[in-house]
Structures are given as structure tokens and as C-alpha cells.
Amino acid sequence: NAGVTQTPKFRILKIGQSMTLQCTQDMNHNYMYWYRQDPGMGLKLIYYSVGAGITDKGEVPNGYNVSRSTTEDFPLRLELAAPSQTSVYFCASSYSFLELFFGSGTQLSVL
Amino acid sequence: AQTVTQSQPEMSVQEAETVTLSCTYDTSESDYYLFWYKQPPSRQMILVIRQEAYKQQNATENRFSVNFQKAAKSFSLKISDSQLGDAAMYFCAFWGGSQGNLIFGKGTKLSVKP
């Protein structure tokens, strides 16, 4: 049972480039989330989804887009990378808010 | 708005000793949940323990227990018989009924000395 899988683990982008962070879960969870973690800070919610075809903004959605075409996958798209988007990104899934299951993160640097 | 404050950026404990990590929160909600998540060096966060606000009894999970003081809005984590594998970042988190996501504190880095 793989749980929540994120790819890639590390990435360096140039300013203005685009990329997609991949996230897939094999636990058949309806809820999925994208968080970012900046140094010395807690996690901030970017977007979340309550099921296939349904997404909603979190606390810090600007500069990001998501889609949820299947229960398993919840990719996060950065269209025009900026230095402010340098962070560690975590995908999580859950059956309910009572316990989130996290991936191991993607460390992104925008230079 | 709800806030979660962890006032100890770093803590250290001797192996086999007990350590307490502090967390305070602010909310006007009456129905909410509190959590402690552990983030080891592998970065993958895992749930350590959770507490429902309406339950007066403090939650316990093996060597991990909480001291939930609802009136003081305090939610500390006690780790007994500390082990080297307990070394990690620990995040306190809040979920309230009227908001749809977890609110995380900034974390406490725990070091365990052999």
C-alpha cells in the first residue's frame, strides 16, 4: 500500500517557467489537499478537493491551479513560477478531517 | 479567525526522559478538534494524537499524551520515555466546525540526546 505519492521530490525552476506537481493516492479517499511549508512556518493550505470534479481555494491559492478528474489524482499546476513560490509542497488525502495522510513532499526552488 | 501558537521553536530532551511541547490556540468555536502531527527528517507527516474539544478526558496514545485545558485554550503534548526516533518537528493543528481546513502552528523542533 503506497499511500500518498508525490513526484518529483526535488525541482529547480527558472522564473516564469511552468510545472505540474503530481500527487496520487491509493486509499480511495475523497478529500485531497495541497499545502506549502515555508521555513519556520506551519503548513498553509493552497487548494483542496472533496471529490472528483470538485475543488476549492484554500488560504494561499494565488499563482496555482488544480484539477481533480479522478479520485486518485490531484495535480498542482504552477503557471508562471516566481521566487515567492520557493517552498516545500505537500499533498495529503483523507477520509475525513480526523486524520490526514501526507506524501513526502516536493522541494521546489524558483531561481 | 482561529490561530495556533507554538512558542517553543526548539526543544531538547535526554533519551528516556519526559518532555512537554506547548501549544495555545484562539477560537470562538465551541466544537473543534486539536491535533499533534509529527514530521520526521523524511518529511512525511503523521498524526500523533487528537483531542475532541467536547471530551474532558485527555487523549493518550502509548507514550504520547496531551494536557487539554479548554478554558485556557492550551493543548500541550507530553512524550514519556523519549526515544531517538521521536526526534522530529511537531506541529499543533486546529480544526473548527465553521472552517474547512486545518490551521497549523509553526512547529517545534525536538532533539533527543542519547
HADDOCK unambig.tbl for C-alpha pairs under 7 A between the chains (distance, minus, plus):
assign (segid A and resid 40 and name CA) (segid B and resid 106 and name CA) 6.15 0.50 0.50
assign (segid A and resid 41 and name CA) (segid B and resid 106 and name CA) 4.41 0.50 0.50
assign (segid A and resid 42 and name CA) (segid B and resid 104 and name CA) 5.32 0.50 0.50
assign (segid A and resid 42 and name CA) (segid B and resid 105 and name CA) 5.21 0.50 0.50
assign (segid A and resid 42 and name CA) (segid B and resid 106 and name CA) 4.04 0.50 0.50
assign (segid A and resid 42 and name CA) (segid B and resid 107 and name CA) 6.22 0.50 0.50
assign (segid A and resid 43 and name CA) (segid B and resid 104 and name CA) 5.89 0.50 0.50
assign (segid A and resid 99 and name CA) (segid B and resid 47 and name CA) 6.64 0.50 0.50
assign (segid A and resid 101 and name CA) (segid B and resid 46 and name CA) 6.77 0.50 0.50
assign (segid A and resid 102 and name CA) (segid B and resid 44 and name CA) 5.97 0.50 0.50
assign (segid A and resid 102 and name CA) (segid B and resid 45 and name CA) 5.74 0.50 0.50
assign (segid A and resid 103 and name CA) (segid B and resid 44 and name CA) 5.74 0.50 0.50
assign (segid A and resid 104 and name CA) (segid B and resid 42 and name CA) 6.83 0.50 0.50
assign (segid A and resid 104 and name CA) (segid B and resid 43 and name CA) 5.38 0.50 0.50
assign (segid A and resid 104 and name CA) (segid B and resid 44 and name CA) 4.29 0.50 0.50
assign (segid A and resid 105 and name CA) (segid B and resid 43 and name CA) 6.69 0.50 0.50
assign (segid A and resid 105 and name CA) (segid B and resid 44 and name CA) 7.00 0.50 0.50
